[in-house]
Amino acid sequence: MVGEPKIIYENDRLAIIDKPAGCLTHGDGRTAEPTVADWLAQRYPTIVNIGESIILPDGQKIVRPGIVHRLDRGTSGVLVIAKDQPTYLLLKIAFARRQIKKSYRLLVSGIVNTDRGTITTPIGRSRRDPRRRAVLKTGRPAATDYQVLKKFAAATYLEAYPRTGRTHQLRVHFKSLQQPLLGDELYGAPSPVIARPALHSYCLELPPDILPPPAIFIAPLPLDFFTALASLE
């Protein structure tokens, strides 16, 4: 694993972790590399059967111990993990009802002229590349609010608040504006300032029926993100 996750907070029902960039949240059936799921199973053996597994078309079972949501391999930041089945179900319902608030920090190419905005284009699987998602009229509804934090000569630093949880949502939405994330080779191009998509899951807030307020958890920006910001100054 490319570094280990860090514990931000935990109790007997759940854990909030900071996932490093470069590692998978759980297996995909194509590689045997260590994942966050492996780390969780080793650290919390009792949660191996918590949550829902995936059965791949070839019959392979992918175990996802306590994992309610995921981050892409190249994305760093906050993940919430359930330690028991009732908490898993509560979290799953809260995500479905959009009661869990999330914010991301990201760097995109070019200048975002509108300091605050909302992107509402629907997202579906790309017809050209099964690895990608795309803006499609027949796609599923998707909504992203954002605000600009800083503008550089050829890039923009933003905070984004996805209202929905579509695969690659932020990457696709900003690509649709012709402003892909820096370092995102799947939707854009390599970047000299960061070697992965410049996307960090910065903050997660849980509703009061899961944790008493204030239940706000922050994963500080990782070093490569700070380095990218400094190089753009």
C-alpha positions in Angstrom: 0.0 0.0 0.0 1.2 3.5 -0.8 1.3 4.6 2.8 -1.3 3.6 5.4 -4.6 5.3 6.2 -4.6 7.5 9.3 -7.3 7.4 12.0 -9.0 10.8 12.3 -11.6 9.6 14.9 -13.1 6.3 16.1 -15.5 4.9 18.6 -17.0 1.4 19.0 -19.5 2.0 16.1 -17.4 3.7 13.4 -14.1 5.0 12.3 -13.2 8.1 10.3 -10.0 7.6 8.3 -7.7 9.6 6.0 -7.0 7.6 2.8 -3.7 8.3 1.1 -3.7 8.8 -2.7 -2.5 5.9 -4.8 -4.3 3.0 -3.1 -7.6 1.4 -3.9 -10.5 1.6 -1.4 -11.2 -2.1 -2.1 -10.2 -4.7 -4.6 -11.4 -4.6 -8.2 -10.6 -8.2 -9.3 -7.8 -7.1 -11.6 -4.9 -6.6 -9.2 -3.7 -8.2 -6.0 -2.2 -5.0 -4.6 -3.0 -4.0 -0.9 -6.2 -2.0 -0.4 -7.8 0.1 2.3 -10.2 -2.9 2.7 -7.2 -5.2 3.5 -5.9 -2.7 6.0 -9.3 -2.5 7.7 -9.7 -6.3 7.9 -6.3 -6.5 9.6 -6.9 -3.7 12.0 -10.5 -4.5 12.8 -10.9 -8.3 12.3 -14.5 -8.2 13.6 -15.8 -6.0 10.8 -14.8 -8.5 7.9 -18.5 -9.4 7.5 -19.9 -6.0 8.0 -21.4 -4.3 4.9 -22.0 -5.7 1.5 -19.6 -7.6 -0.8 -19.4 -7.4 -4.6 -19.7 -10.5 -6.8 -17.9 -10.0 -10.1 -19.1 -11.5 -13.4 -16.5 -14.2 -13.1 -17.9 -15.2 -9.6 -15.0 -13.6 -7.7 -16.1 -12.1 -4.3 -14.8 -8.6 -3.4 -15.0 -8.1 0.4 -15.7 -4.5 1.5 -15.5 -4.6 5.3 -17.5 -1.7 6.7 -17.0 0.4 3.6 -20.1 2.5 2.9 -18.6 4.8 0.2 -15.4 4.9 -1.7 -12.7 7.2 -3.1 -10.9 6.7 -6.4 -7.4 5.4 -6.3 -5.9 8.8 -6.9 -8.1 10.7 -4.5 -7.0 11.3 -0.9 -9.0 12.2 2.2 -11.9 11.4 4.5 -13.7 8.0 4.5 -16.2 6.8 7.1 -16.1 3.1 8.1 -18.9 1.2 9.9 -17.8 -1.2 12.6 -21.2 -2.9 13.0 -24.1 -3.7 10.7 -26.7 -1.4 12.3 -24.2 1.6 11.9 -23.5 0.5 8.3 -27.2 0.6 7.5 -27.6 4.0 9.2 -24.8 5.4 7.2 -26.0 3.8 3.9 -29.5 5.4 4.5 -27.9 8.8 5.4 -25.9 8.8 2.2 -28.9 7.8 0.1 -30.9 10.7 1.7 -28.0 13.1 1.2 -27.8 13.8 4.9 -24.0 13.4 5.0 -22.3 16.5 3.9 -19.0 16.3 2.0 -16.6 18.8 0.6 -13.6 18.4 -1.6 -10.6 20.5 -2.5 -9.4 20.4 -6.1 -7.2 22.1 -8.6 -8.5 22.5 -12.2 -6.8 23.8 -15.3 -7.6 27.3 -16.5 -9.5 30.1 -14.7 -13.0 29.4 -13.4 -14.6 32.8 -13.9 -17.6 32.4 -11.7 -16.6 32.4 -8.1 -19.6 30.4 -7.0 -21.7 28.0 -9.1 -23.6 24.8 -9.5 -23.1 22.1 -12.2 -26.1 20.0 -12.9 -25.3 18.0 -16.0 -26.3 14.3 -15.9 -23.6 11.6 -15.8 -23.5 8.2 -17.4 -21.0 5.6 -18.5 -19.0 6.6 -21.5 -19.9 4.7 -24.7 -16.3 5.0 -25.9 -14.3 4.0 -22.8 -15.8 1.7 -20.1 -13.3 3.2 -17.6 -14.8 6.7 -18.0 -18.0 8.5 -17.2 -19.4 11.3 -19.4 -22.0 14.0 -19.5 -25.0 12.3 -21.2 -28.6 13.4 -21.6 -29.6 9.9 -20.7 -27.3 9.8 -17.7 -28.3 9.9 -14.0 -29.0 13.3 -12.4 -25.9 14.9 -10.8 -25.3 18.1 -9.0 -22.1 19.8 -7.8 -21.9 23.2 -5.9 -18.5 24.9 -5.9 -16.7 28.0 -4.8 -13.4 29.4 -5.9 -10.7 29.6 -3.3 -7.9 31.1 -5.3 -7.0 31.8 -8.9 -3.6 31.3 -10.4 -2.2 32.2 -13.8 -3.3 29.0 -15.4 -5.2 27.0 -12.8 -8.0 27.5 -10.2 -8.1 26.1 -6.6 -11.7 25.3 -5.5 -13.9 23.7 -2.9 -16.7 21.5 -4.2 -19.8 20.1 -2.6 -21.3 17.2 -4.4 -25.0 16.9 -3.8 -25.1 13.5 -5.5 -22.5 10.7 -5.5 -22.0 9.6 -9.1 -18.8 7.8 -10.1 -16.1 10.3 -11.0 -18.6 13.1 -10.5 -16.3 16.0 -9.8 -13.8 14.9 -12.5 -16.6 14.7 -15.1 -18.3 17.9 -14.1 -15.2 20.0 -14.4 -14.2 18.2 -17.6 -17.5 19.3 -19.0 -16.5 22.9 -18.3 -13.3 22.2 -20.3 -11.4 22.6 -17.0 -10.3 19.1 -16.0 -8.5 18.4 -12.8 -4.8 18.9 -12.9 -3.0 15.6 -13.1 -6.1 13.7 -14.2 -4.8 11.6 -17.1 -8.1 9.8 -17.6 -10.1 13.0 -18.3 -7.3 15.5 -19.0 -3.5 15.4 -19.2 -0.5 14.8 -17.0 0.6 17.8 -14.9 4.0 19.0 -14.0 2.8 20.1 -10.5 1.1 16.9 -9.3 1.3 13.2 -10.3 -2.3 12.3 -9.7 -5.7 13.9 -10.0 -5.7 17.0 -7.8 -8.7 15.9 -5.7 -8.9 15.6 -1.9 -11.8 14.6 0.2 -11.4 17.4 2.7 -14.4 17.4 5.1 -17.3 15.1 6.1 -20.1 15.9 8.4 -22.4 13.2 9.9 -26.0 13.8 10.9 -27.0 13.9 14.6 -28.7 10.4 14.5 -25.3 8.9 13.9 -23.1 11.2 16.0 -23.9 14.1 18.3 -22.9 17.4 16.7 -20.5 18.8 16.0 -19.6 15.7 14.0 -17.3 17.4 11.4 -14.1 15.7 10.4 -11.3 17.1 8.3 -8.4 15.5 6.5 -5.6 18.0 6.1 -4.3 18.6 2.6 -1.5 16.0 1.8 2.1 17.1 1.0 1.8 16.7 -2.8 -1.3 19.0 -2.8 0.6 21.7 -0.8 3.5 21.3 -3.2 1.2 21.8 -6.2 -0.3 24.9 -4.6 3.2 26.3 -3.8 4.4 25.7 -7.4 1.5 27.6 -8.8 2.2 30.7 -6.8 
